Amino acid sequence: MKSIGQVRKTLPPEFLARLGQFFPSPVQERTLAGFGADRPATLRANTLKTDIRSLMAELSDSGVKFDRVLWYPEALVIKNRRERELAALPAYQEGRFYLQSLSSMVPVLVLDPQPGERVLDLAAAPGSKTTQMAMAMQNQGYILASDRNPLRLERLKYNLRLQGVTIAEASVEDGRLIGRRYPESFDRVLFDAPCSGEGLFSAADPSTYRRWSVQQVRKLAALQRQLFASAFAALKPGGTLVYSTCTLSPEENELLVDWALREFDSRLTTVPSPLALPDAAPPLTAVADRVLSPAVARAFRLLPSRTFEGFFVCRFVKLA
């Protein structure tokens, strides 16, 4: 655990300046405290192979202590083991649970895929959310899990096999072309965007922020718009699209949502999340004196904390 003062001395000065530019002081302080926190390991029971009570019994027999997560019955917060220790357990090696941050579990819960539906997971590797969706769908329906990186896709395929997922097709695709290849083909789309990862910064791990730059933020924001347009084209009228990032920058979050609402005009709207989270924070309503569409307010942000990594989530519906 590092103090806020120690965190300030560690992170890039330009990032800290932007944090002060965009966010009020209480949010800044909470965020910096989150960057200094030592988060516990968290996991999700894989109900394709077990149930939460059986998994809890198995973990208890191995001496693992945990807390339940009130807003997601299949999730556990581990109190006395690190991830590498959990990965040595038979329950992990045989696919009965998946090591995943609590924040990473949220987008799929907001998307709420149903058995029998056709779902697109854009930029899917390494597959944490693909396997979570298959679990929610009870292995009934179809998931196209696409990623442009062949090496990362191999990891996704491994995770699908290990978790017992049979409804997902892992495909090397340029996400910018998906909408042309599969026009209006999916009931739901999850677009967990490639992003600058600011929400994952850890003051104790320089690798989490070493490559950060404003130029990278702007480059990724441009890519996100291209990918979002493709995801929108692949979504059926009346379908649901969830956009999420693990970053804080408005260019990749609120400004993208505002752009999408204006770009697609009367064909797209935001809708409230069905998930009530204890620490969800509202999005920005204005960025650098630019007032955003009122519909942006239906998005939400998870600030970095001892429990959560920083995430941004917005649920859209494509109007018929």
C-alpha positions as CSV (number, residue, x, y, z in Angstrom):
1,M,0.0,0.0,0.0
2,K,1.4,3.4,-1.0
3,S,0.3,6.8,0.2
4,I,-1.2,9.4,-2.2
5,G,2.0,11.4,-1.8
6,Q,4.1,8.4,-2.9
7,V,1.8,7.7,-5.8
8,R,2.1,11.4,-7.0
9,K,5.9,11.0,-7.1
10,T,5.6,7.8,-9.1
11,L,3.2,8.5,-12.0
12,P,3.9,10.5,-15.1
13,P,3.5,14.3,-14.4
14,E,1.5,14.8,-17.6
15,F,-1.0,12.2,-16.6
16,L,-1.4,13.8,-13.1
17,A,-1.9,17.2,-14.8
18,R,-4.7,15.7,-16.9
19,L,-6.3,14.0,-13.9
20,G,-6.4,17.5,-12.3
21,Q,-7.7,19.1,-15.4
22,F,-10.7,16.7,-15.9
23,F,-11.7,15.5,-12.5
24,P,-12.7,17.2,-9.2
25,S,-10.5,16.9,-6.2
26,P,-12.5,14.2,-4.4
27,V,-12.3,12.0,-7.5
28,Q,-8.6,12.7,-8.0
29,E,-7.9,11.7,-4.4
30,R,-9.9,8.5,-4.6
31,T,-8.2,7.6,-7.9
32,L,-4.7,8.2,-6.6
33,A,-5.5,6.2,-3.5
34,G,-6.7,3.4,-5.7
35,F,-3.4,3.4,-7.7
36,G,-1.6,2.8,-4.4
37,A,-3.8,0.0,-3.2
38,D,-2.8,-3.6,-3.0
39,R,-5.8,-5.4,-4.6
40,P,-6.7,-9.0,-3.5
41,A,-7.0,-11.7,-6.1
42,T,-10.6,-12.2,-7.4
43,L,-12.1,-15.1,-9.3
44,R,-15.3,-16.2,-11.0
45,A,-16.8,-19.7,-10.7
46,N,-17.3,-21.4,-14.0
47,T,-20.8,-22.7,-13.9
48,L,-20.3,-24.7,-17.0
49,K,-18.2,-27.1,-14.9
50,T,-19.3,-26.5,-11.3
51,D,-21.5,-24.3,-9.1
52,I,-20.4,-21.6,-6.6
53,R,-21.2,-23.6,-3.5
54,S,-19.2,-26.6,-4.7
55,L,-16.3,-24.3,-5.6
56,M,-16.4,-22.6,-2.2
57,A,-16.2,-26.0,-0.5
58,E,-13.3,-27.1,-2.7
59,L,-11.4,-23.9,-2.0
60,S,-12.1,-24.1,1.7
61,D,-10.7,-27.6,1.7
62,S,-7.5,-26.2,0.2
63,G,-7.2,-23.6,3.0
64,V,-8.4,-20.7,0.8
65,K,-10.3,-17.9,2.6
66,F,-12.7,-15.7,0.7
67,D,-15.6,-13.2,0.8
68,R,-18.7,-13.4,-1.5
69,V,-19.5,-10.5,-3.9
70,L,-23.0,-9.3,-3.2
71,W,-23.7,-8.0,-6.7
72,Y,-22.4,-11.1,-8.5
73,P,-23.0,-14.5,-6.7
74,E,-20.4,-16.3,-8.9
75,A,-17.5,-14.0,-7.8
76,L,-15.2,-14.4,-4.8
77,V,-12.6,-12.0,-3.3
78,I,-9.7,-14.1,-2.0
79,K,-8.2,-13.1,1.4
80,N,-5.1,-15.2,1.8
81,R,-3.8,-16.3,-1.6
82,R,-2.2,-14.5,-4.6
83,E,-3.1,-15.3,-8.2
84,R,0.0,-17.5,-8.8
85,E,-1.0,-19.6,-5.7
86,L,-4.5,-20.0,-7.0
87,A,-3.3,-21.0,-10.4
88,A,-1.6,-24.0,-8.9
89,L,-4.9,-25.4,-7.6
90,P,-6.6,-28.3,-9.5
91,A,-9.8,-26.2,-9.6
92,Y,-8.0,-23.6,-11.7
93,Q,-6.1,-26.1,-13.9
94,E,-9.2,-28.0,-14.7
95,G,-11.3,-24.9,-15.5
96,R,-13.7,-24.7,-12.6
97,F,-12.8,-21.1,-11.9
98,Y,-11.4,-18.2,-13.9
99,L,-9.0,-15.6,-12.4
100,Q,-10.6,-12.2,-13.3
101,S,-10.7,-8.7,-11.8
102,L,-14.1,-7.7,-10.5
103,S,-14.2,-4.7,-12.8
104,S,-13.6,-7.0,-15.8
105,M,-16.7,-9.0,-14.9
106,V,-19.0,-5.9,-15.0
107,P,-19.3,-5.4,-18.8
108,V,-20.8,-8.8,-19.4
109,L,-23.2,-8.4,-16.6
110,V,-24.3,-5.1,-18.1
111,L,-24.6,-6.7,-21.6
112,D,-26.7,-9.6,-20.1
113,P,-26.4,-12.1,-23.0
114,Q,-29.2,-14.7,-23.1
115,P,-29.2,-18.4,-24.1
116,G,-29.8,-18.9,-27.8
117,E,-28.6,-15.4,-28.9
118,R,-25.9,-14.4,-31.4
119,V,-23.3,-12.4,-29.7
120,L,-20.1,-10.6,-31.0
121,D,-17.1,-10.2,-28.7
122,L,-15.0,-7.6,-30.5
123,A,-11.3,-7.5,-29.5
124,A,-12.0,-10.6,-27.4
125,A,-8.6,-12.1,-26.4
126,P,-7.5,-13.5,-24.0
127,G,-11.2,-14.5,-23.4
128,S,-12.2,-13.6,-19.9
129,K,-15.4,-12.0,-21.1
130,T,-16.0,-14.6,-23.8
131,T,-16.0,-17.4,-21.3
132,Q,-18.1,-15.3,-18.9
133,M,-20.7,-14.7,-21.7
134,A,-20.8,-18.4,-22.6
135,M,-21.5,-19.2,-19.0
136,A,-24.3,-16.7,-18.9
137,M,-25.7,-18.2,-22.1
138,Q,-25.5,-21.7,-20.6
139,N,-23.5,-22.7,-23.7
140,Q,-26.5,-22.2,-25.9
141,G,-26.4,-19.8,-28.9
142,Y,-23.3,-18.5,-30.7
143,I,-20.5,-16.2,-29.9
144,L,-18.0,-14.8,-32.5
145,A,-14.9,-14.0,-30.5
146,S,-12.7,-11.9,-32.8
147,D,-9.2,-10.5,-32.3
148,R,-6.7,-9.3,-34.8
149,N,-3.7,-10.7,-32.9
150,P,-3.1,-14.3,-33.8
151,L,-0.9,-15.0,-30.7
152,R,-3.5,-13.6,-28.3
153,L,-6.2,-15.5,-30.1
154,E,-4.4,-18.8,-29.3
155,R,-4.6,-17.9,-25.6
156,L,-8.3,-17.3,-26.1
157,K,-8.8,-20.7,-27.8
158,Y,-6.9,-22.3,-24.9
159,N,-9.2,-20.6,-22.4
160,L,-12.3,-21.6,-24.3
161,R,-11.2,-25.3,-24.2
162,L,-10.2,-25.2,-20.5
163,Q,-13.5,-23.5,-19.5
164,G,-15.6,-26.0,-21.5
165,V,-17.0,-23.4,-23.9
166,T,-18.6,-25.0,-27.0
167,I,-20.6,-22.1,-28.6
168,A,-17.7,-19.6,-29.3
169,E,-15.9,-19.3,-32.6
170,A,-12.4,-17.7,-32.2
171,S,-11.5,-15.8,-35.4
172,V,-8.6,-13.6,-36.5
173,E,-10.4,-10.5,-37.7
174,D,-9.6,-6.9,-38.3
175,G,-12.4,-5.5,-36.1
176,R,-12.8,-2.5,-38.3
177,L,-14.1,-4.8,-41.1
178,I,-16.5,-6.9,-38.9
179,G,-19.5,-4.6,-39.6
180,R,-19.1,-5.1,-43.4
181,R,-18.6,-8.9,-43.1
182,Y,-21.5,-9.4,-40.7
183,P,-24.0,-6.5,-41.2
184,E,-26.8,-6.5,-38.6
185,S,-26.0,-10.0,-37.6
186,F,-25.8,-10.0,-33.8
187,D,-28.3,-9.6,-31.0
188,R,-25.7,-8.2,-28.6
189,V,-22.2,-6.9,-29.1
190,L,-19.5,-6.5,-26.4
191,F,-16.8,-4.0,-27.4
192,D,-14.3,-4.0,-24.6
193,A,-12.0,-1.5,-26.3
194,P,-8.2,-1.6,-26.7
195,C,-7.3,1.4,-24.5
196,S,-4.5,3.3,-22.7
197,G,-5.1,1.3,-19.5
198,E,-5.0,4.2,-17.1
199,G,-7.5,2.4,-14.8
200,L,-4.9,-0.4,-14.3
201,F,-2.1,1.8,-13.1
202,S,-0.3,0.6,-10.0
203,A,2.3,2.7,-8.3
204,A,4.1,-0.5,-7.3
205,D,4.4,-1.7,-10.9
206,P,6.1,0.8,-13.3
207,S,5.2,-1.5,-16.3
208,T,1.6,-0.4,-15.9
209,Y,2.3,3.2,-16.8
210,R,5.8,3.3,-18.4
211,R,4.5,3.5,-22.0
212,W,1.7,5.9,-21.3
213,S,1.5,9.1,-23.3
214,V,-1.0,11.7,-24.5
215,Q,-0.2,10.7,-28.1
216,Q,-1.1,7.1,-27.3
217,V,-4.4,8.2,-25.8
218,R,-5.3,10.2,-29.0
219,K,-4.2,7.3,-31.3
220,L,-6.3,4.8,-29.4
221,A,-9.3,7.1,-29.3
222,A,-9.2,7.3,-33.1
223,L,-9.0,3.5,-33.4
224,Q,-11.9,3.1,-30.9
225,R,-14.2,5.2,-33.1
226,Q,-13.4,3.0,-36.1
227,L,-14.1,-0.1,-34.1
228,F,-17.2,1.3,-32.6
229,A,-18.6,2.1,-36.0
230,S,-17.9,-1.5,-37.1
231,A,-19.6,-2.9,-34.0
232,F,-22.6,-0.7,-34.6
233,A,-22.9,-2.0,-38.2
234,A,-22.8,-5.6,-37.0
235,L,-25.6,-5.1,-34.4
236,K,-29.2,-5.9,-35.2
237,P,-31.8,-3.1,-34.9
238,G,-33.1,-3.4,-31.4
239,G,-29.9,-5.0,-30.2
240,T,-27.7,-4.0,-27.3
241,L,-24.1,-2.9,-27.5
242,V,-21.9,-2.5,-24.4
243,Y,-18.8,-0.3,-24.7
244,S,-16.2,-0.5,-22.0
245,T,-12.6,0.5,-21.3
246,C,-10.1,0.1,-18.5
247,T,-9.0,3.7,-18.7
248,L,-9.9,7.1,-17.3
249,S,-9.3,9.5,-20.3
250,P,-12.4,11.4,-21.5
251,E,-11.2,11.0,-25.1
252,E,-11.7,7.2,-24.8
253,N,-14.8,7.4,-22.7
254,E,-17.3,10.3,-22.5
255,L,-16.1,11.9,-25.7
256,L,-16.4,8.6,-27.6
257,V,-20.0,8.1,-26.2
258,D,-20.9,11.7,-27.2
259,W,-19.4,11.2,-30.6
260,A,-21.3,7.9,-31.1
261,L,-24.6,9.5,-30.2
262,R,-24.0,12.4,-32.6
263,E,-22.6,10.2,-35.4
264,F,-25.4,7.8,-35.5
265,D,-28.0,10.4,-34.5
266,S,-31.5,8.9,-34.1
267,R,-30.2,5.3,-34.7
268,L,-28.6,4.9,-31.3
269,T,-29.3,5.7,-27.7
270,T,-27.9,4.9,-24.3
271,V,-29.9,3.1,-21.7
272,P,-29.3,2.7,-17.9
273,S,-27.3,-0.3,-16.6
274,P,-29.3,-3.1,-15.0
275,L,-26.5,-3.5,-12.5
276,A,-26.4,-1.7,-9.2
277,L,-22.8,-1.4,-8.1
278,P,-21.7,0.1,-4.7
279,D,-18.9,2.3,-6.0
280,A,-20.1,3.3,-9.4
281,A,-19.4,7.0,-10.2
282,P,-21.2,9.2,-12.7
283,P,-19.4,10.2,-15.9
284,L,-18.3,13.7,-16.8
285,T,-21.0,16.0,-18.2
286,A,-18.6,18.4,-19.8
287,V,-15.0,18.1,-21.0
288,A,-12.8,21.2,-21.5
289,D,-15.9,23.5,-21.6
290,R,-17.6,21.2,-24.1
291,V,-21.1,20.2,-22.8
292,L,-21.8,16.6,-23.7
293,S,-25.1,15.0,-24.8
294,P,-27.3,14.4,-21.7
295,A,-27.5,10.7,-22.7
296,V,-23.8,10.3,-21.8
297,A,-25.0,10.5,-18.1
298,R,-26.3,6.9,-18.4
299,A,-22.7,5.6,-18.6
300,F,-20.8,5.0,-15.4
301,R,-17.2,4.8,-14.1
302,L,-15.6,2.5,-11.6
303,L,-12.8,4.4,-9.9
304,P,-9.6,2.5,-9.0
305,S,-9.8,1.3,-5.4
306,R,-8.8,-1.6,-3.2
307,T,-11.7,-3.6,-4.8
308,F,-11.9,-2.3,-8.4
309,E,-9.6,-1.4,-11.2
310,G,-10.6,1.7,-13.1
311,F,-13.3,1.0,-15.7
312,F,-15.8,2.8,-17.8
313,V,-19.0,1.2,-19.1
314,C,-21.9,2.4,-21.3
315,R,-24.8,0.4,-22.6
316,F,-26.3,1.4,-26.0
317,V,-29.4,0.2,-27.9
318,K,-29.6,0.3,-31.7
319,L,-33.0,1.8,-32.5
320,A,-35.2,0.0,-35.0
